[in-house]
Amino acid sequence: MNIYLSHISAWLFWIWWSKMNAIPLGLFHSGKCFARDRMPSFSLPTVSIIKNAAGSKREVRQVLNANGQSVRQLLVRAGIGTGVDGCLHVCVPYVKGRRCSEKNIHFHQVSCALPRRSFVKVAEGLYVASPELTFVQMASVLEEGALCACGMEFTGGYPLDPDYRPDGEVVYVRAPVTSQTLLAAYADRYQGRGGANKARRAARHLCDKSASVKETELALLALLPRRHGGLGAKEALLNNVITLSAEAATIARQKKIVCDLRFKDSNVVVEYDGATHSDAEARTTDSRRRDALRAEGYEVATLTNAQLQNPTEFQAIIVPASRKAGKRARYLSEGDMPRHRALRSQIARYHGRNFK
């Protein structure tokens, strides 16, 4: 008998998995971490048909307690509640008259055929909705802005504890569990209901390689279409690596620079200057980076956290930058502001659930 984790339980699992499979920051910046054979849906065994599913609390308990409670222990390590204070979300085949909920367990009935690689086998008796299916399922739980933030987290490499350096001085970040391409392709193939259209819309506007909550916020507020509350700026790349000329490398004191946000097919860059850059040494390094980029012919706009949080100041930086990059973005009108503020609130609510 098998448990098929889904929805919020699967979401929690993949966040935990990304931490447990942390990667060096250099590998993240190189983009090689997005190779398909590194993604859970391609590197682990998968199925698309729910077979022999635990469909009652008694059956779920049997799986949790089998094999020396190995499944229960895995869920506890992942922070997925199976006791009094938590709810386990699982998928089961549709059966007319089946109860959807029992104490601490919610059964999500699946009546449609699922695309390939919909569930990933992570232990004997335990399958988890793939990151791509989880994203589609979360569309029924999250508002659109929050769903976009969820997708950016899945395709990003958020920081770990700064002290976590198993290789000495090498910085590690959370491993991406999927990519924008995989999310969009899966959402297009998914035939079910429950937020599928919302997932398709959201997946189209995501970016890979967000390295922090603030970069996600910056990207979504700047790049999402105006009808969704964003500024509709030109498409961009996050954490784009630029190889410097000898002259610029001398200025930066390094051969390559990673840009926070670079508009596609342009030399326009936006650098986020966050609160963590407050010490003198970091400010000097940031200044050298900007000077090196300008020496390479790049237009550099700097965005502080205060400017990111202020809609008027945020527009004043992003709109001209997008125009220089080749797309004539417009300033938000008074009628656009409610959507923009709603988007900010949705992103903040999503991150507030998961980050202190």
N, C-alpha and C positions, 0 to 999 in steps of 0.2 A: 504494500500500500504506500501511496506517495502524498506528500503535502506539496501544493503548488502555491508558493507565496506570491502575493500580488499587491497592487496599489501601494498604500503607505508602508506596509511591511517590506515590500520589494524595494521601495525608495530608500528606506533606512538601510537595507542590506547593501545596496550598491554604494551608498555613501561610506559605509563601514569598509567595504571591499576596496574602495579607492584609497583609503588610508592604509589598509593592511598591505597593499601592493604599491607603496610609494615608489617614485622614480626620481633619479637625479634631475636637478633643475636643467642641466645642460641637455639631457635627453628630451625634456619637455620642450625647450626652446627650439631644438632641431626639428621637431615635428615628427620624428621617427616613432614616437609613442602612439601615433595614430594609424600605424600599419595594422591591417585587418587581423593579422595573426597575434596581435597584442590585445585585441578587444575580447571581452568575455564571451560575446555571442559567437565568436569564431575560434577562440582558443580552448573553450570548454565544450563538453558534450551538450547537445541541444535537442529539443523535440518541439513539435508544433501541435501534437494531439495530447489532450489530457486523458491519461489512462490510469485506471485503478486509483482514483483520487479519494483521499480521506474526506468523506462528506458529512461527518457528524462529529460532535465534540468527542465522543468515545473513540472514534477512529483516529482523530487527530492526536488524542492522548496516546494511543497505541504506537503511532509513529514516533512521537516525542520520546517515549520511554524505551523504544527498541534499541538494540545495539549499544547497550550501556548508556542510554540517554545522549548519544552523540549529537543528534539533531537538536535536542533541547539545549545542550551546552553551546552549540554553534550559534543558536538564536540569542542566547543570553550574552555571548561575547559581542554579537552584533548590535546589542541594545534593543532587540525586538521583543516587545512585551508579550509574554505568554501567561502571565499570572494575573493577580487581581487588579493591578494597576495598568495593564496594557491590553491591547486588542490585536489579535492575529488576523490578518486579511489573507484569505486563500481563494483560489479559483477552483470551481467544480463545474462539471458539465451541466447543462440546463436539464432540470427535471421538474415537470409541472407539479406544483404543490410542495416543493422542497422549501424548508425554512431557510431564510436568508441569514438569520443571526441566532447565535446561542451565546451564552455568557462568555465574554472575552474573545469570541470568534465571529468574524463576519465572512459569510460565504458569498462570493461574487460568481453568479452563474454565467457561463459562456455558452452562447447558442450559435455563434458563427464559426466558420472555419478560420483558423489563424494562419498568418504567414509563416514561412520557414523560420526556424531559430527563435521561436517565441518564448520558450522556457529553457533555462540553463540549469543543468544538473550540477549542484555544488556539494552534495553529500548523498550517501545511500538513503533513499526515501525522501529527499528534499530537492525540489526544483524551485527556481526563482524566476519570475517574469523577467525576460531579458531587459537590459536598460532601455531598449527601443520600445518594447511593449509597456514597460513601466511608465515611460514618458506619455504614451497615449492614455494609459489608465489614469494618470495624475491629472489629465485634462478634465476629468469629471470631478476632480477634487479642488483644483486650483483655479483662480482667476487667470485671465490671459497673461497679464504682466508677470504674475508669480510663476506661471508655467514656463514662460520664456527664461526666467531666472533659474528655474529647475533645469532646463535644457542646457543653459550655459554652465551650470555647475557640473552636470554630467560630462560635458565636452571640455571642461577646463582642468587646470591643475592648481587647485587652491593650496595655500600654504599649510604646512604642518606646524607643530610646536618647533620654534626656532632651535631648541636644544636637540632635536632629533637629527643626528648626523652620524649614522652608523659607519660611514667611511671617513670619519675624521672631519675634514673641513668642507666636504661636499654637501651642499644644501639639497634636501629632498622635498618634493611636493606630492600632492595626491595624484594618483594616476587617472587620466581620463578613462571613462568606462564606455564611451561611444564617441561618435563624431556627428557633426551637423548633417553630413551626407547620409550616414546610416539612419539617423532619426527621420529625415525627410523621406527617404526611400521606404522605410517601414510604414510610416504614417500613410503614405500613398497606397500601400498594398493592403492596409488594414480595412476590413469590410464591416466591422461592428459599429455600434453606436456609442453613446456615452462619452461625447467629447472628441470624437475622431476628427471632425472638421476643425475644431479649435486647435488640435494638435498639428494638423497639416498647416494651418495658417502660421502658427508659432514657429514650427520647424524651419520654415522658409527664411526666417529673419534672424536665425541664430548665428553666432560666430564661434569657431573653435578657439582654444588657447586662452581663455580668460584665466588670469593668475590670481584673482582676488575678487571679493565681493564688490569692491569699489570699481574695478574694471568692468565687471558685469553691469553695474548700474550705469556707468558712463556709456558703454556700448549700446545698451537697450534704450536709454533716454535719447541718445543721439541718432541711432540708426533705424529704430522702428518707424513705420509710416505714421504720418500725422493722424490718420484715422484711429490708430491704436495708442495715441498719446505721445509718440516720439517726435523728433524734429524732421525725420525723413532725410537725413544727411546721406552723403554718398557712401556706398559700401566700403567696408574697411577690414583690415587685418589686425588682429591683436597679437602683441608680443612678436612682431615681425623682426627678424634678424637682418641687420644691414652690415655688410662687410665694408670696412673703411679703407680709403686710400692711405698711403704712407703718411701724408701730411695730416689728415684728420686723425689717424691712429696716434700720432704724436700728441695731438691736442687732448684726445680722450684718454691716452695712456692704456689703450686696449685696441685690439684689432677689429672687434665687432661690437655693435651696439644693438640692444633689443629695444625697439620702440613700443611704447604702450599701445598706441593706436596709429595706424598709418592708412590713409585713404587709398583704395586700390588704384593702380595705374596713375599714381601721382607722386609728387615729392612733398606732400603736406602731412605733417605728423602732429599728433596731440600727445603731450607728455603729462601724466598725472603726477602732481606733486602732493602726496598725501601727508597726513600727520606724522607718519613714521619717518619722514625725511627731515626731522626737525633739528638734528645735530649738525654741527658745523662741517664735519667731514663729509656727511651725506650731501649737504648743500653744495659743497665744492665739487663733488663727483657729478652731481646733476648738472651743474653749470658747465663742466668740461664736456659732458655728453651733448648738451645743447649746442655748444660752440662747435664741436666736431661735426654735428649734423648740418649746421649752417655752412661750415666749410665745404661740405659735400654737396651743397646746393639745395638743401631741404628747408622748407618753411616750417618753423617750429612754434606751436602754440602751447602754452603751459596752463594747466587747469589745476587750481587748488581745491581742497575739499570744501572750503567755504563757497567757492564758485560753483562747484558741482551741486551743492545743496540749494543754491539760489537760482530759480528758473530764469530770471532776467539775465543774470550774469552768465549763466550757462549758455544761453542762446547767443549772447554777445561774443562768445569764443567759438562755438561750434558752427554757427551759420556762416560767418566769413571764411572759416577754414574749409567748409564743404564747398563753398563757391570757388575758392582758389583751386580746389581739387577738381573742379569741373562740373559739379552739380549745383544748380541754383536752389538751395534750400531757402525756405521762407521763415521769417519770424512767426511765432505763434500769435494768433489773434486772441482777442478776449474770449471768443467762442471756443477756441482750442484749449484754453487753460484748464477747464474741468477735467478733460481727458488726460492732460499731461499730469495734473496733480493726482488723479486716480492711478495712473501708471506708477508714479513714484510711491504711492501708498502700497500698491500691490507688491512691488519689488521689496519694499521695506518689511512688509508682513511676512513674506516668504523667508527672507534672511533672518528675521527676528525669531523664527521658529527653530532655526538651525545653528545660529551663531550668537555668541554672547557679544 
